[in-house]
Amino acid sequence: MNNSNFTFIYDGECPFCNHFAELLELKSKVNNISILDARKNPKLVKDLLSKGFDIDQGAVLLHEDKIFHGHEAINTICNQISNPSSNLLKILTMTFKSPKRAKFIFPLLVTARRFALISKGVSTSLS
């Protein structure tokens, strides 16, 4: 899976999502990855929603013909990171490489996103 193209789609207004996307882009050493802000790509968000993938419920990772959503997206991309050059990314990678931990923790992140957006006065809905 390492030599293939990935597209990571996240909410650019969410401070947690935004920071993770920056870490992916700058510190992950994952080759062939595109990082897209869902708020700047409404057609893509609408297309994903029509396929049953609600970006409001988690980031999306596209890889070849597969779509990973929420905890599966984070788990899949973290498993591509072999030698992160940031301490925070090391912690996140170690945490989310486990599918069970990712599934358990992810709902907390969705709730934290919602509170962060509300506190910023930004819409919590991308759809």
N, C-alpha and C positions, 0 to 999 in steps of 0.2 A: 504494500500500500504506500510505501514511502516515496516512490518516484512519480506518483500520480498527482493530478491537480486537485486542490481543495478550494472551496469557497466558503468562508465563514461569514454569516449574516447575523448582525447583532443590533441592538437598540443604541444608537449613538448618543442619546440623551441620558441613558442610564449610566451613572458614574462608575458602577461596578463593571458593567458590560464593556464600557468604553476603555477602562483601564486594562481589562483582560485582553481586549482586541489589540491595544497598543503593545502589550507584552508579547502577544502572539507575533505581531508584525516585526517588532524590533529585537526581541530577545529569545524567541523560541527556536530559531535555526531550522524551522520547518520550511522546506523548499516548496516552490510551486503553490503558494497559498495566496488567495485574494481575500481581502477583508472588505466587507461592504456594510455600510450603515443603512439599516432598513428604512430609516426615516428619509433617506435620500433616494430610495429605490422603491417607490410605492407600487409600481407595476409588478415587481418581483414579490413584494409582500402579498399582493392580491393573488398572484399565481400560486404562491405557497399555501395561502389560506384556502384556495379552491381545492387543493390537494389534501387538506386536513392538517396543515402545519401552521399553527397560530404563533406568530413571532412574539405576541404578548405573553405567551406561556413558556418562552425560552428561545435561545439562539438556535440557528439552523446551520448545519454543515452539509454542503453538497460535495459528493465525491463520486466521480464517474456517474453512474445512473442511480446512486443511492442518496437518500435524504435522511440525515440524522437530526433529531430534534431534542431540545431540552437537555436532560442529563446525558442522553446518548451522544449528542453533539459534543458536549464538553468532554465526556469520557473518551470518545474517539480521537478528538484532536489532541488531548493530553497524552494519549498513547503514541502519538507521532513525535512527541518532544523527547529527545533522547538526552540532551545535555543543555538544559536551560542556563542562560547566562545572567539570571536574576534570582535573588533569594526568594522573592515572592513567587515568581513563576515556578521555582523548585518546589515550594510548599504546595502550590495549587496543583501542580502536576502529580506530586506524590498522593495528594488527597483524591483527585478525580480520576486517576488511573484505575482505581477500583470501581467496577460497575455498581457494586452494592453501596459503597460510600457516596458515589455520584448520585444515585437514585434517592438515597436518604437525605442528602444535604440540599439537593437542587430546589425542592419546594421552598426552603428557607430563603434561597437566593431570589426566587421569583417574588416572594413577599417583600424582601429588602428592596428590590427594584421598584416595586409599586410605591413603597413609602418614600423612597428617594425621589421619584418623579413627582409625587404629590407635594413633597416639601419644596421642590424646585418650581412648582406651578406649571408643570408640563403634563400634557395628556398621557395617561397610562395606556392608551389604546393606539396601536398602529394600524389596526384593520378598519 
